[in-house]
Amino acid sequence: MSTAPILSVSALNQLARGLIEDHFSAIRVEGEISNLTLAASGHLYFTLKDASAQIKAVMFRGHRAQLRLQPANGSKVIAEGQLSVYPARGDMQLLVTRLQDAGQGDLHRAFMQLKQRLEQEGLFAQARALPESPQRLALITSRQGAALHDILSILKRRAPALAIDLFAVTVQGDIAATQMRQALSEVARRGVYDLVILGRGGGSIEDLWAFNDEALARAIIACPIPVISAVGHETDFSIADFAADLRAPTPSAAAEIISEGSVRRRQLLHQLQERLQVPRVLIARAALRLDDASERLHQTLRGQLAEQRRRQELYGAQLQRLSPPRQIQARRQRLLQAQAQLPQRIMNLIALHRHRLATRQTGLSPHWLQLAAQNTHLAALQGRLQERLQRDLQERRNILEHCAHRAHVSSPLATLARGYSILDDAHGQIVRDSRQVQAGDPLRARLAHGHLELRVDRVESDDLESTH
């Protein structure tokens, strides 16, 4: 049975740490920097590697503050410090106190040579303009990467109408470049896309090396659709960035760039809606005034018509009471009664009634004339009432048409329809003064139908001085 002492893991790591630090207290190691990370604490973490091995390294904040060298992924350096063990994980690491430049790393050197060769061929010379309002986007990236989530979140918020098709590929490793080239070929074959985003999140130079593939760069250039490269962080550069029509600092920045047109259109629509609020208020107020006037007119007309009906009913009742046939019938009844009761006085009563009938008929003539006059007066009142109603309605209609005409004249769309245009500078600001632009500046002219892309050839001020 072994008599060796039993150690805990902590004791073993502490023992190994003491032995290593005693034997490697002052060493210098040459290697290439990879996986460089600046922590929030101010400590610098990275990996030193050569062709067949690597070791973790850390430079604490105090030593980093004395650095004259600006370390970067791919840099070849000589690190001076002490070898140690991190007891919590049992990791061996180099505690770096000084860094010295030892020239470019192999990957960085290969990157620069390929970039220089492709530049000499003229492959990076031309870049196509991106569509201002893309309708369909091809997104080539990893399905599991953070870049996909960032791009989709921003486009959903800033350009919800944009159609997006994901071409899921591997963005790291030996087959990544091949899959991305195949995705570009499929995008070109379909022929339905306005724009392509090729990207992934940040990482070390090894993680991003697939985007430095020469065949991938040539596939990007050959793609008939404009391509945006959105690889890594703002400080990361790849050959794909130079081959693409536009390099975005990050995937999120690419999403913001292609959604700028949608955001500008929404802002312009909001501005136009605000400018139309004043005519709408004027029209609403005029409509309210017209409704009030119409209601007052209707009330007046209803009152006058009710009064006329009351008078007509009164005159009709009077006429009914004075009707000659009715009077004659009553007299005949009275005559029959008198004849039945007093046969002896028939002749006297007939004579008396004939006399009274003649008198009554003579007395009815003024009432017939009065009734005719009232009917004539009533017809005149109805004619005047109809004329007044038509006149008031026409006046209200003219007021409403005048307000509508003012609203139409004040609308910026009417101004555009008369042949005018609105000029925007490269930042989307409306140009109101020739001093806002210089020769060579791009401008965008908005017309009643469509827009024009312009460039300033010469600027003239009000005193006719010009600059070339």
Sequence and secondary structure as in RCSB ss.txt:
>XXXX:A:sequence
MSTAPILSVSALNQLARGLIEDHFSAIRVEGEISNLTLAASGHLYFTLKDASAQIKAVMFRGHRAQLRLQPANGS
KVIAEGQLSVYPARGDMQLLVTRLQDAGQGDLHRAFMQLKQRLEQEGLFAQARALPESPQRLALITSRQGAALHD
ILSILKRRAPALAIDLFAVTVQGDIAATQMRQALSEVARRGVYDLVILGRGGGSIEDLWAFNDEALARAIIACPI
PVISAVGHETDFSIADFAADLRAPTPSAAAEIISEGSVRRRQLLHQLQERLQVPRVLIARAALRLDDASERLHQT
LRGQLAEQRRRQELYGAQLQRLSPPRQIQARRQRLLQAQAQLPQRIMNLIALHRHRLATRQTGLSPHWLQLAAQN
THLAALQGRLQERLQRDLQERRNILEHCAHRAHVSSPLATLARGYSILDDAHGQIVRDSRQVQAGDPLRARLAHG
HLELRVDRVESDDLESTH
>XXXX:A:secstr
        HHHHHHHHHHHHHHHSSSEEEEEEEEEEEE TTS EEEEEE SS EEEEEE HHHHTT  S   TTE
EEEEEEEEEEETTTTEEEEEEEEEEEEEE HHHHHHHHHHHHHHHTTTTS      SS SEEEEEE SSSHHHHH
HHHHHHHH TT EEEEEE   SSTTHHHHHHHHHHHHHHH   SEEEEEE    TTTTGGGG HHHHHHHHH SS
 EEEEESSTT   HHHHHSSEE SSHHHHHHHHTHHHHHHHHHHHHHHHHTHHHHHHHHHHHHHHHHHHHHHHHH
HHHHHHHHHHHHHHHHHHHHHT HHHHHHHHHHHHHHHHHH GGGHHHHHHHHHHHHHHHHHHHHHHHHHHHHHH
HHHHHHHHHHHHHHHHHHHHHHHHHHHHHHHHHHHSHHHHHHTT  EEE TTS B  SGGG  TT EEEEE SSS
EEEEE   EE TTS EE 
